[in-house]
Amino acid sequence: MSAPINEFVRAYSQSGTVRFHMPGHKGRAFHGLEALDITEISGADYLYDARGIIGQSEAQTAQAFGSAATLYSTEGSSQCIKTMLGIVRQNCRSERMTVLAPRNVHKAFIDACILLDLDIKWLYPLQPTTSVCCADITPEQFEQALSQGGIDCCYVTSPDYLGNFADIGSIARICKAANVPLLVDNAHGAYTAFLKQNVHPVALGADMCCDSAHKTLPCYTGGAYLHISKGAPEAFVKCAKSVMSMFGSTSPSYLILQSLDLCSEMLRSGEFSKALETTADMVESCKQSLLAQGWVLCGNEKMKMTVHASRCGYTGTQLADMLRAGGIEPEYSDTEYVVLMAGISNTQADFDTLTQTMGRIPVKAPLKTDLPIIKPTRRVLSARQAALQPSYTADLEKSLDKVCALTVTSCQPSVPVVVSGEVISEDIIKILKRYSIFSLNVLYL
């Protein structure tokens, strides 16, 4: 096995070379990793024209995932999302490109549509949902929307932030039949290619997908992949690097690249798959223990434990604070849910601590809540038109019937509550309050 980026950088760090180049620390200790933090020196390759060690490492990773091409990102899935849409835009024959997407997209999707001037057609769940994170869209909804024409691309977030998977295989077949590319935000599911049953979007028929390697693989924060499948048009691969360069820094982090490179070696060796199997068993055992204690869980992702706190007598925020008091920091909490993400570095002791801590918290009767339902919004301007106009910050109580200028999300999960160009209704105001958002940018209209 080989990790060419890591091997090059380590050799360089030990060479004693006098560094008259970026970065400013010159390889001398401050944090402790300076010696391994370099720039695009001779031999180090260039991320957006990778023909050397980066290209070699990317090719090895593509082999591990079974993709036609895998591109590294040091700026997370956000860069990959923009690149995917940019690739389709560059190869789209329509004068204006329209993307069909469920509402639970990441903010990076909205930003990409603003930058690329794309139109969006939203899909909403058939069953009412109170969370912006949820969008249980059926393949039949995609099929019906595509049958009406005017769609140039389909986009799905799977798994979503709460750990729910979409039926990517069926949606992919529908998109293929309609000759429309399918893009998947698989930010939380990089590990799915290495389960006993490969359920990675590339394996299920998606044309492109992004993985946040740092979310579920042993990589530094910011490390991500853009995968282009073997069934995607060849033009997608040919233009991918040049499109990605439009959305990224010309100084990518070599520390992140090294972590992606070393991770690739681990993925190809089979070491990760073995560790993942063990961890998945521990997660499932932990879930069963929590269920036995009376906790209500949701989602079917193997590396997430999502507690429906409001159905157990607590807000998610309250339960998260109780977990912190027990020495546990969850991934996310809101008025309904607490999300706990596992990885291969979690130990049995970690899961024991979780079950013991949860076991000391009494499960109570469900909360009586009056949470607003996520409903279709009224749009009067495109996202780009609204985002690039002069705007001002308004108190939430004074924003009724005004037009949203800058997309508003909660952080995390950075899923939009109201999108640029949409009219702010009473329902939207209620949802914004739920996520503790009390001001937003609106247009002078």
N, C-alpha and C positions, 0 to 999 in steps of 0.2 A: 504494500500500500504506500501511497505518497501523498504529501500535503505540500505542494510546490510553493504556495505563497508563504506559508509558515517557515518552510525550510530556507527560502531566500532571505526573509527578513531576519531570522535568527543568525544566519551566517553573516549578514551585513552588520548586525548589532555587535557581533563579536570580532569584526574585522579591524577595529581601531581607526576607521576612516574619519578624517576631520570633516564635520558636517557644515559646509557652507550652503545649506539649503533649508527649506522648511522641514518641520515645524521649529518654533522658536526655542524649545527646550534643548535642542541639539543632542537629544538622547541621554541627557544627564538626569539623574534621579530627582523627582519631585513627588509624583504619585507612586512611582515604582515601575511603571510600564513604559517609560520614555524611550528606553533603548529599542523597543519594538515598534515604536510609532514613527513611521517614515512617510515620505511622499513619493511621487512618481519619478524616482531616480532611475538611472540607466539600469535596465534589467528587471525593474519592478512592474513593468507592463502598465497599461492604462485602462481603467475600468470600461470606458465607453468605446474603446477600440481594442478589445482584449485579444491579443495574438500570442501572448507569452504565458507567464505563470498563471495569470488570472483566467485567461481563456482555457488553459489546461484544467484548472480546478473547476471551472463552470461546466466543462464537458464531462468531467467525472461525476459531478453532481447530477447533471441531466441523465446520465446513465443510471444512477441510483433511483431517480424518480420515474424513469421511463419516458422522459419528455424528448421532443425534437431539439429543444434548446432550453437551458436554464440560465437566467441572467441574475447576477448578484446585485443587491441593493444595500447600501449602507445608510439609507434614509427610510427604512421601514417599508411596510406594505403601502404606505401612502404614495411613495414614489412609483411603486409597481402599478397601483390602481390608475394613476394618471397616465402611465406609459401604456397600459392595456387599452384604455380608451383612445389614446393618441394613435396607437397602431391601427385600430379599426377606423378612426377618422381619416387617416392617411390613405386607407384602402377602400373607403366608402364611396360609392358612385352617386349617392344622393347629394343634392345641393346643400340640404340641411340634414344633419344626422339626428335620429331619434332613438333614445335608449329606453327599453322597457325594464323596469326594476321594481321590486318590492320596496316598501318605504323604509325598511330598517338598514339602510346603507350607512357606511361610515362617512364622516364629513369630507374625507379625501375625494369621494365620488362626486360630491357637490362641487368642490373646488375644481375638479377636472372638467366638469360640465361648464363651469363659468369660464375657465381658461380657454377651452376648446370651442365654446359657443355651441353646446349640444342641447337639444331639447329632451325633456324627460317625460315619459308616460309612467305614472305610478300604478302599482298593483297593491290592493289592500286585502287583508285576510277576509275570508267569508264569515268566520266566526269573530265576534267582538274581542278586542284585546285592549288592555289598559297600559301596556308597556310599549314604548317606542322600540325596544329591542326585539320584539316579536313580530314576525310577519309570516304566518303559516300559509304560504301560497301553494296551491296545487298545480300539478302539471297541466291540468285542464284549463286553468286560468291563463297560463302562458299560451296554450294552443288557441284558445278563443281570441286572445288579444292579437296574436300573430295572424290569425285568419282575416282580421280586419284590415291588414296591410299597414304600410307606413312605418314599420319598425325595422331599424337597421342593425340592432344589437340587443341581446338580452344579458342582464346582469343580475347575479344572485349572491347574497351573503350566506355562506354555509360552511361550517356551523355558525350560528349567530352567537351573540354575546352570552346568552343564557344556556347555550349548549344544545340547541336544537338543530338537527340536520334537515336540509331540503332534499327532495328526491331528484338529485342531480342527474342520475342516469336517465330517468324518464324525460326530464326537461331537455337534456342534451339531444335525445333522439328527436324530440319535437322541433328543436332548433335546427338540427341537420336537415330534417324534412322540409323546413321552410327556407333553408339556405341562409340562415341568420347565425352569426357567431355567438357563442355563449361564453361569457366571462364570469369567473367565480372569485369572490373575495373569500379565500380560504385562510385568512390571517391566523385563525385559531386552530387550524387543522393540519399543520405541516407534518405532524406525526402519523396522520392517517394512511400514508403510503407504506408504513412499516408495521401495521397491524397484521394479524394472521389473515384477515380478509382486507385486501387493499381497497379502501373506499376514498382514495384521493381523487379530486375532481378530474385530473388528467386521465386517470385510469377509468373514470366513469363517462368520459366523452366530452368534457369541456374543451373548448379551443384554447383558452388561456386561463391561468389562475395565479393568484399571488399567495405566498405563504409568509407569515411573519415567523422566521426561524427562531427569533429570540423569545417568542411566546411559549413554545413547547419543546424546543430543542436546546441543547447546551451552547447557546451563542450569546454574544454581547447584544445589548439593547440596540436596535436599529438594523440588525442583520435580517435580510429578507430575500426571498426568491421571486422571480417572475418566470413561470413555466409556460412554454408554448408547446402544445401537444403535436404529436406526429400527424394527427388528422387535420390540423389547421392549415390554411393557405401558406405556401412557401413564402409569399410576400411578407407575412407577419414576422418571420425570422429575419429576413433580409433587412428590414427597416427598424428592428427592435432597438438596437444599440443607439442609433442616431436619435430615435424618438425619446428614449430614456434620458439621453444627455440633456434634453431640453428641460427636464424636471429635477435635475440633481446638481449638486455642487461639483465643481471641477477638482475639488480636493476631497475625494472620498477617504474615509477612515481606514487605514491599513490594519488597525487593531480589530475592527469589525470584520474586515476581509479575512484576516487570519483565523478568527473564530469560525467563520463560515467554512473556511478551507479545512480546518481540523475536524469540524462537524461532519463534513463530507466524507472524510476518512472513516469516521466512526459509523456513519450510515452504510458505507460500502462494505465494511468488515463484518457486518451482522451483529456487532456489539450492541448497537442501539436497539435493534429489534428484540433482542433477548431481554434487555433491561426494560423495554416498553411492556413486554408481556408480563413481567413481574409486577411492574407498577400498575398496569391495568387491573390485574387481579387484586392488588391492595385497594385500589379505588373502589372496585365493585364490592369487596368485603366491607369497606368503610360505609358505602351507601346502604348496604343491608343492615349494618349496625344502627345507622341513623334512622332508617325506616322502622326498625324494631323499637327504637326509643320513642317513636310517634311523630318524627319530623316528616314533613311533606317535601318531596324532592321533585324536580322537573328536569326535562332535557334528557337526551340519550347519548351525549358525548362521553367517551370513555375517560377523558382527562379532566372533566369538570364535575363538581358536586354543587348543584344549584338548589338552595333551600328556599321554598316558597314561604318566607317568614310570616307574611300577613295571615296565612292560613293556619299558623301555629301560635298566634296570639301576640306577635311582635311586628313592628316595622323592621325592614331590613337594616335600617340604620341602628336601631336599638340592638338587634341581635349581633351586628358587626361590632358594636362597642363592647358587648359582653365577651365576644371572642377575643378582642384585643386585650381585655382584662385578664384573659387566660393565656396570653402570650401568642395569639394567633392573628395574623394580618390577612384578611381576605382580599381577593382581587377587586371586588366591587360590591356595593350595596346601594339600595334605594328604598323607597317606601314599601316595596313588595318583596324584594329578593336579596339574597346574599349569594355571591358567586365565589367558589373556591376552586382555584386551578392547581392541578397536580402536575408533576414532571418526574422524570426518571431519577432526579437527585433527591426527591423526597424519600424518607426512610419509613420503615414500619413504625418507628417511634413517633414520627410526625402524625401519622394517621391515628395512632393510639391516643396522642394528646388531643386531637380533634374530637374523637368519639368520647373521651373522658370529659372534656370540657362541655360538649353538647349534652352529655348525660347529666350534668349537674344543673342544666337549665330546664326548668319545667315547661313542657309543652302545654299551651293553654288553648282555650276556645278561639276560633278565628276572629280576627278583628272585623268590626263592622265598618267597612270603608265605602266611600262614595267616589271612587276614582273615575276620572273622565275616560271615555272610550276614544281610541284613536280613530279619527274620521277623515274622509277625503277633504282636502283643502281647496280654497278658491285661489287661482293664480291669475294675476292681471299683467305680469311682465315675465319675461324669461329670467332665469337666474342671473345670467350675465348682465342683462339690461339693468336689473335692480342693484346688483352688487357693485357696479361701476358708476353709479350715480351718487351725487352728494347726499349725505344722510346725517342724522343726528341721533343722539342717545335719548331715549324716552323711558320714563317710568312705565312699568308694566300696566299699571292701572289707567294710564293715559294713552295706551297704544291701540285700543279697540278700533277696528276698521281701518287702521293704517296699514301701509305696505311694508313688509319686512325688507330691509336692505341687505344686511349680512346674516347669513344662515346662523341659527341659534342651536347649539347643542349643549348637552350636559357632558361633563368630563369627570370620569369616563362615563359612558362608552363612546362618546363623540358621535352619537346617532342624532340626526336633526329632529328637532321638535317642530320648527317652522323654517322654511327654506326661502331664500332670497326670491322676491317677486310674489310671495303669497300674502293674502290679506289676513290680518290677525283677528281671529274670531274669539268669542267668549270661551269656546272649547279649548282653543290654543292657549289662552291666558290661564285657564285652569291647569292645563298640562305643564306649562312653564312654572307655575307656582309649585306644582308637585316636585319638580326637579330643582327647586330653590333658585329659580332664575327670575329676577325682579326688574330687569331693565334690558333693553335691546335697541339695536339700530333700526330706525325707520326712515322712509323717504320723505322729502319735503313735498308732499302731494295733498 
